[in-house]
Amino acid sequence: MLRQVKVENGVVQGLPAADPRVTSFKGIPFAAPPVGQNRWRAPQPAIDWEGTLKAFEFAPISMQATPGLNKEDFYAREWHVDPDIPMSEDNLYLNVWTPASSTDEKLPVYVWFFGGAFQVGYTSEMEFDGERLARRGAVIVTVNYRLNSFGFLAHPEITAEAPDAPTNFGLLDQQAGIQWVKRNIEAFGGDPNNITIGGQSAGGASVMHQLTAPQNEGLFNKAVVHSGIFARVYRSQGIPGSGKTLNQVEKEGVNFFDFLGVSSLEEARKFDGEVLRIKALEYEVFWGPVIDKQFVMGDAFKLFLENKRLMVPMMLGHTSSEFFSKPNVSSLDEFKKMAVNKFGSDADEFLKLCHFESNDLDEIKKNASVSTIEYAVRVAGKANSDKEANTPLYYYNFDPEIPGSDKPGPFHSADLWFFFETLAKGWRPFVGKHYDLARLMSNYLVNFISSGEPNGKDSTGEDMPKWEPYTYEEPYGMVFGDEADFAREQPDDLMTFLVEQYFKNEQENS
């Protein structure tokens, strides 16, 4: 087993995982600490170290709200459970799990970005343990990145100092992590020419931003987006933060400096990190990706539809109960007016699909309710099918029974327990069918990481249900219910109507 490796900055020693055939390396620096003059600056090269770095523990998490304190928070029970977890502004570290016994094995590599609305989250969340995926023959890397005001603040002085990297430091951290993997992963038995990036929620949105950053050409080969691709249906619901311009966020940065009581970037960089964290939480502003025309060139979803992205195979999907959108109206007249404004001459068809003739507003709004992620996937599937540079998209819907006294249904991020096969770390009373499903989902994921195609055999020796690519002509996907089943079902009439309307509106507005 590879327990000690040489990377560009020095020698790193890992530990056997629970399965000694896998070695885990935790807390490897991939960039210099983003403190002092490096605060609000693109990640700088990591510093060499003497001797052997004992990569035995996760590094501190990024500056954010303290996990586990808010008992009203659903996830404080699920996995944000430890309010004493170390936190620091010095947080640009990554973790590696490898099953390799030598450096020349050329194993596929998976680089993972956590979610948390760009405000919270960390690589040491218990569901992100990479061991079970590594056991299937892949090298797993989880990358930390800066969050909230530490990761996405903009200010005129920052722009003047570094016009090529004026903001989006969190996304640049992710990019630096991928670049580090590209340069160093051979030391862990990985293949630098077979890298997949993946993430969930804001991590999935991050993948979309990495896909649409023009300077990332050749950096990775495949992408996985869990619950991270959104499209507007009835109101603004784009990828979090992707609509703000640099000028807008610079103005917010000026206001934030005023709130801090500082008059310059130099003063702000001297501000104590912990005090800054508390003040930023008090300020209550969403800091997320910014259209800076350097790294984020525009709305990532629209860029994706225009093929202004890396044309790589993708796996993408959602849980069955997350992010539904319905018209925000309070009367039948308002509903009809909304329909006419949005669908014009096709409004009558929309009203018919929503059974407007029932005159029951609650029921009509329920009929109009649509999953924004499923909608986005189907829009992307049609756009991908219509382009000459077709690349396979593998679509899934996660819809099993989720056990627990709270009866949560397939909640946002529940699929993480399954894709990472870490159910035993949670409190929920998972039983045999859940473990069987998790085994299949992890198999599909590692197969996709390996080859860009998810199919193969289960560890039982049997073929898993075949998962075919999504196309507009065959808009089918894998349903992860109590079992895995490839569902050859057309979307319902309302979804079909809305997808067609998206492209009709785009043509009319172009």
C-alpha positions in Angstrom: 0.0 0.0 0.0 1.1 3.6 -0.7 1.5 4.9 2.9 4.1 7.5 2.0 4.4 9.6 -1.1 6.4 12.5 -2.5 4.4 15.5 -3.8 5.7 18.8 -5.2 6.1 20.4 -1.7 7.5 17.5 0.3 6.9 14.0 1.6 3.4 13.0 2.9 2.6 10.1 5.1 -0.9 8.6 5.3 -2.7 6.1 7.5 -4.5 2.8 6.7 -8.3 3.5 6.4 -10.7 1.1 8.1 -10.0 -1.1 5.2 -6.2 -1.4 5.2 -6.2 -1.8 1.4 -7.0 1.9 1.3 -4.7 4.7 2.5 -6.1 8.0 3.6 -4.1 11.3 3.5 -5.9 14.1 5.3 -4.9 17.8 5.4 -2.5 18.2 2.5 -1.9 21.9 1.7 -2.5 22.6 -2.0 -2.0 26.4 -1.7 -0.5 28.9 0.7 -2.6 30.0 3.7 -5.1 32.7 2.5 -4.3 35.0 5.5 -2.8 38.4 5.8 -1.9 39.8 2.4 -3.4 36.6 0.8 -6.9 37.3 2.2 -9.2 38.1 -0.7 -6.5 37.1 -3.2 -6.3 34.2 -5.7 -4.7 31.1 -4.1 -0.9 31.3 -4.0 1.5 28.4 -4.4 1.8 26.1 -1.3 4.9 26.4 0.8 7.5 23.5 0.9 7.9 21.7 4.2 10.8 19.9 5.8 10.7 16.3 6.8 7.5 14.2 6.5 4.0 15.8 6.7 1.9 13.4 8.8 -1.5 13.7 7.0 -3.5 12.0 9.7 -6.2 14.5 10.5 -8.6 16.8 8.6 -7.5 20.4 8.5 -9.7 23.1 10.0 -12.9 24.0 8.2 -13.3 27.3 6.4 -14.6 30.3 8.3 -18.4 30.0 8.6 -21.3 29.8 11.1 -20.4 27.3 13.8 -21.9 23.9 12.9 -24.3 22.1 15.2 -25.3 25.2 17.3 -28.7 25.8 15.7 -30.8 22.8 16.8 -33.6 24.1 14.5 -31.3 23.3 11.5 -32.2 19.9 10.0 -28.6 19.2 9.1 -27.4 19.8 12.7 -28.8 16.4 13.3 -27.8 14.9 10.0 -24.1 15.7 9.8 -23.3 19.2 11.0 -23.1 17.8 14.5 -19.9 19.1 16.1 -19.7 22.7 17.3 -16.2 22.1 18.5 -14.8 21.3 15.1 -11.6 23.3 14.4 -12.1 26.3 12.2 -9.5 28.6 10.7 -8.8 31.1 7.9 -5.9 28.8 7.1 -7.9 26.2 5.3 -6.7 25.4 1.8 -6.1 21.7 2.3 -7.3 18.6 0.5 -7.7 14.9 1.4 -6.9 11.8 -0.7 -8.1 8.2 -0.4 -6.2 5.7 -2.6 -6.3 1.9 -3.0 -3.1 1.9 -5.0 -0.1 -0.2 -4.1 2.3 1.6 -6.5 2.5 4.9 -8.3 2.1 3.5 -11.8 -1.4 2.1 -11.5 -3.2 5.0 -13.4 -6.4 4.8 -11.4 -9.3 7.1 -12.2 -9.5 10.2 -10.0 -12.6 11.8 -8.5 -12.3 15.4 -7.2 -15.2 16.4 -4.9 -16.6 19.8 -3.9 -19.0 20.0 -0.9 -22.2 22.0 -0.9 -23.7 24.5 1.6 -24.9 27.5 -0.4 -21.4 28.8 -0.6 -21.8 29.9 3.0 -21.1 26.7 5.0 -19.7 23.2 4.5 -16.5 21.3 4.8 -14.6 18.2 3.5 -14.7 16.5 6.9 -18.5 16.1 6.9 -19.0 12.5 7.8 -20.9 11.6 4.6 -17.9 12.5 2.4 -15.6 9.7 3.6 -13.9 8.5 0.4 -13.0 5.1 1.5 -15.9 3.1 0.1 -15.5 4.6 -3.4 -11.7 4.1 -3.2 -12.3 0.4 -2.5 -13.8 0.2 -6.0 -10.6 1.2 -7.6 -10.6 5.0 -7.8 -8.5 7.7 -6.1 -10.9 10.1 -4.2 -9.9 13.7 -3.5 -12.0 16.2 -1.4 -11.0 19.8 -1.8 -11.7 22.6 0.7 -12.4 26.2 -0.4 -13.1 29.6 1.0 -16.8 30.5 1.7 -19.1 33.5 2.2 -17.3 36.9 2.5 -13.9 35.2 2.7 -14.4 33.5 -0.6 -16.6 35.9 -2.7 -16.2 39.5 -1.5 -15.3 42.1 -4.2 -14.1 45.7 -3.7 -12.7 48.3 -6.1 -9.3 48.1 -4.3 -9.2 44.3 -4.9 -10.0 44.8 -8.5 -7.4 47.4 -9.0 -4.8 45.2 -7.3 -5.7 42.1 -9.3 -8.0 42.7 -12.2 -7.5 39.2 -13.5 -8.8 37.7 -10.2 -11.0 40.3 -8.5 -13.3 37.9 -6.7 -14.6 34.3 -6.8 -11.7 33.2 -4.6 -13.6 30.1 -3.5 -14.0 29.0 -7.1 -10.3 29.7 -7.8 -9.5 27.6 -4.7 -11.3 24.7 -6.3 -9.5 25.3 -9.6 -6.2 25.3 -7.7 -7.2 22.0 -6.1 -7.9 20.4 -9.5 -4.6 21.8 -10.8 -2.7 20.4 -7.8 -4.4 17.0 -8.5 -3.3 17.2 -12.1 0.3 17.8 -11.1 0.5 15.4 -8.1 -2.0 12.6 -8.3 0.4 10.1 -10.0 2.2 9.9 -6.7 -1.0 8.4 -5.2 -1.4 5.9 -8.1 -3.9 8.1 -10.0 -4.2 9.0 -13.6 -3.8 12.8 -14.3 -5.5 12.2 -17.6 -8.6 10.6 -16.2 -10.0 13.2 -13.7 -13.7 13.6 -12.9 -14.9 16.6 -10.9 -18.2 16.4 -8.9 -20.2 18.2 -6.3 -23.6 18.5 -4.7 -25.9 21.6 -4.3 -23.4 24.6 -4.2 -20.7 22.0 -4.9 -22.7 21.0 -8.0 -23.1 24.6 -9.0 -19.4 24.9 -8.5 -18.9 22.1 -11.0 -21.1 24.1 -13.5 -18.8 27.1 -13.0 -15.7 25.0 -13.5 -17.2 23.6 -16.6 -17.9 27.0 -18.1 -14.5 28.6 -17.1 -12.6 28.9 -20.4 -9.2 28.5 -18.8 -10.1 25.0 -17.5 -9.7 23.3 -20.9 -7.9 20.0 -20.5 -8.0 20.1 -16.7 -10.6 17.3 -16.2 -12.4 14.7 -18.3 -15.9 14.2 -16.8 -18.3 15.9 -14.4 -20.9 14.9 -11.9 -23.6 17.4 -10.7 -25.8 16.4 -7.8 -28.7 18.8 -7.3 -26.7 21.7 -8.6 -28.3 22.6 -11.9 -31.3 24.9 -11.7 -33.4 26.8 -14.2 -36.1 29.5 -13.7 -39.7 28.4 -14.0 -42.0 31.0 -12.5 -39.6 33.2 -10.7 -35.8 33.9 -10.5 -34.2 30.6 -9.4 -30.9 30.5 -11.2 -27.6 28.9 -10.0 -26.9 30.6 -6.6 -25.0 33.8 -6.9 -24.5 33.5 -10.7 -26.5 36.6 -11.5 -24.5 39.3 -9.6 -22.1 41.4 -11.5 -18.7 42.5 -10.3 -19.8 46.1 -10.1 -22.8 45.2 -7.9 -20.6 43.1 -5.5 -17.9 45.8 -5.4 -20.5 48.2 -4.2 -21.6 45.7 -1.5 -17.9 45.3 -0.6 -17.6 49.1 0.0 -20.7 48.9 2.2 -19.2 46.0 4.1 -15.9 47.8 4.7 -18.0 50.7 6.1 -19.8 48.2 8.3 -16.5 46.9 9.6 -15.2 50.4 10.2 -12.2 50.2 7.9 -11.3 52.6 5.2 -8.9 50.5 3.0 -8.1 47.0 1.8 -4.9 47.1 3.9 -6.9 47.8 7.0 -9.4 45.1 6.2 -6.6 42.5 5.7 -5.3 43.3 9.2 -8.8 42.7 10.7 -8.8 39.7 13.0 -10.2 36.6 11.2 -12.5 35.5 14.0 -13.9 39.0 14.5 -14.4 39.3 10.7 -16.3 36.0 10.7 -18.7 37.2 13.4 -19.1 40.6 11.7 -19.8 39.0 8.4 -22.5 36.8 9.9 -24.1 39.9 11.5 -24.0 41.6 8.1 -26.4 39.0 6.7 -25.5 39.2 3.0 -25.3 36.3 0.6 -21.8 36.1 -0.8 -21.5 33.8 -3.8 -20.1 33.5 -7.3 -19.9 36.7 -9.2 -19.9 37.4 -13.0 -16.5 38.9 -13.1 -15.8 38.2 -16.8 -12.5 36.6 -15.7 -13.5 33.2 -14.2 -17.3 33.4 -14.2 -18.2 34.6 -17.7 -22.0 34.7 -17.2 -24.9 32.6 -16.0 -23.4 29.1 -15.9 -26.6 27.4 -17.0 -27.1 29.6 -20.1 -23.4 29.1 -21.0 -23.9 25.4 -20.6 -26.9 25.5 -23.0 -24.8 27.4 -25.6 -22.0 24.8 -25.4 -19.7 27.4 -23.9 -18.4 24.7 -21.6 -16.0 21.8 -21.6 -17.7 19.2 -23.7 -17.3 16.2 -21.3 -19.6 13.4 -20.3 -21.8 14.2 -17.3 -23.9 12.5 -14.6 -26.5 14.7 -13.2 -29.7 14.4 -11.2 -31.7 15.3 -8.1 -33.8 13.9 -5.3 -37.5 13.6 -5.9 -38.6 16.1 -3.2 -36.3 19.1 -3.6 -36.6 22.6 -5.0 -40.1 22.7 -6.4 -41.4 25.9 -7.9 -45.0 27.1 -8.2 -46.5 30.4 -9.2 -46.4 33.0 -6.4 -50.0 34.3 -6.9 -52.9 34.8 -4.5 -55.9 34.7 -6.8 -57.2 33.0 -9.9 -57.0 36.3 -11.8 -53.3 36.7 -10.8 -52.7 33.1 -11.9 -54.2 33.7 -15.3 -52.4 37.0 -15.7 -49.1 35.3 -14.9 -49.9 32.6 -17.5 -50.6 35.2 -20.2 -47.5 37.2 -19.4 -45.2 34.2 -19.4 -46.7 32.1 -22.2 -48.5 34.5 -24.4 -50.6 32.8 -27.1 -49.9 29.4 -25.4 -51.4 30.5 -22.1 -54.6 28.6 -22.7 -52.7 25.3 -23.1 -50.9 26.0 -19.8 -54.1 26.8 -18.0 -55.6 23.6 -19.3 -52.6 21.5 -18.1 -53.0 23.0 -14.7 -56.8 22.3 -14.7 -57.6 26.0 -14.3 -61.3 25.3 -15.0 -61.5 23.7 -11.5 -61.4 27.2 -9.9 -59.6 25.7 -6.9 -56.5 27.9 -6.6 -54.6 25.6 -4.2 -55.1 22.6 -6.5 -54.2 24.7 -9.6 -51.0 25.8 -8.0 -50.2 22.3 -7.0 -50.8 21.1 -10.6 -48.4 23.8 -11.7 -45.6 22.8 -9.3 -42.4 21.8 -11.0 -39.0 20.5 -9.9 -36.6 23.2 -10.9 -33.7 20.7 -11.2 -35.6 18.2 -13.3 -36.7 21.1 -15.5 -33.1 22.3 -15.9 -31.9 18.8 -16.7 -34.5 18.3 -19.4 -33.8 21.7 -20.9 -30.1 20.9 -20.9 -30.9 17.5 -22.4 -32.7 19.0 -25.3 -30.0 21.6 -25.8 -27.3 18.9 -25.7 -29.3 16.8 -28.3 -29.7 19.8 -30.6 -26.0 20.5 -30.8 -23.5 18.8 -33.1 -21.0 18.4 -30.3 -23.2 15.9 -28.4 -21.8 14.5 -25.2 -23.5 11.9 -23.1 -25.7 13.0 -20.1 -26.7 10.4 -17.6 -29.8 11.5 -15.6 -31.1 10.1 -12.3 -33.9 10.7 -9.8 -33.3 9.7 -6.2 -36.6 8.5 -4.8 -36.2 5.8 -2.1 -38.0 5.6 1.3 -35.8 7.4 3.8 -36.2 6.0 7.3 -36.4 8.0 10.5 -38.9 9.3 13.1 -39.1 12.6 11.2 -40.2 10.9 8.0 -38.2 13.3 5.8 -38.7 11.8 2.4 -35.8 12.0 -0.1 -34.6 15.3 1.2 -32.0 17.6 -0.4 -28.6 15.8 -0.1 -30.0 12.5 1.2 -28.4 10.9 -1.8 -24.9 11.7 -0.5 -25.2 8.9 2.1 -25.8 6.5 -0.8 -23.3 7.7 -3.5 -20.5 7.6 -0.9 -21.9 4.5 0.7 -21.5 6.0 4.2 -25.0 5.0 5.6 -23.4 3.4 8.6 -22.1 6.8 9.8 -25.6 8.3 10.1 -28.2 8.1 12.8 -31.0 6.9 10.5 -32.2 3.2 10.8 -31.1 2.2 7.3 -31.8 -1.5 6.5 -30.8 -4.0 3.9 -32.6 -2.4 0.9 -30.8 0.9 1.6 -27.4 -0.7 1.7 -28.2 -2.7 -1.5 -29.2 0.6 -3.2 -26.1 2.4 -1.9 -23.9 -0.3 -3.2 -25.4 0.0 -6.7 -25.2 3.8 -6.7 -21.6 3.8 -5.7 -20.9 1.2 -8.4 -22.5 3.4 -11.1 -20.6 6.4 -9.9 -17.2 4.8 -9.9 -17.9 3.2 -13.3 -18.7 6.7 -14.6 -15.6 8.1 -13.0 -13.5 5.4 -14.6 -14.9 5.4 -18.2 -17.5 8.1 -18.6 -20.2 5.4 -18.8 -21.9 4.1 -15.6 -22.8 0.5 -16.5 -21.1 -2.7 -15.4 -21.5 -5.6 -13.0 -22.4 -5.6 -9.4 -20.1 -7.3 -6.9 -22.5 -10.2 -7.0 -21.3 -10.8 -10.6 -24.7 -9.8 -12.1 -25.1 -7.0 -14.6 -26.6 -3.9 -13.0 -29.7 -2.4 -14.7 -28.6 -0.7 -17.8 -28.4 3.1 -17.6 -28.7 4.8 -21.0 -27.8 8.4 -21.8 -30.5 11.0 -21.7 -31.6 12.5 -25.1 -34.5 14.7 -26.0 -35.8 11.8 -28.2 -35.4 9.3 -25.3 -35.6 11.5 -22.1 -35.2 8.6 -19.7 -33.2 8.3 -16.5 -32.3 6.0 -13.7 -34.7 6.0 -10.8 -33.0 5.1 -7.5 -36.1 4.0 -5.6 -36.0 1.1 -3.2 -34.2 -0.6 -6.1 -32.4 0.8 -9.2 -34.6 0.9 -12.2 -34.1 2.6 -15.6 -37.5 4.2 -16.2 -38.5 4.5 -19.9 -41.1 7.1 -19.2 -41.8 10.4 -20.9 -42.0 13.5 -18.7 -45.5 14.6 -17.9 -47.4 17.0 -20.3 -46.7 20.1 -18.2 -42.9 19.4 -18.1 -42.9 18.8 -21.8 -44.8 22.1 -22.4 -42.4 24.1 -20.1 -39.3 22.7 -21.8 -40.7 23.6 -25.3 -41.6 27.1 -24.0 -38.1 27.7 -22.7 -36.6 27.3 -26.2 -39.5 29.2 -27.8 -38.9 32.1 -25.5 -35.1 32.0 -26.1 -35.7 32.1 -29.8 -38.2 35.0 -29.5 -35.8 37.0 -27.3 -32.6 36.3 -29.4 
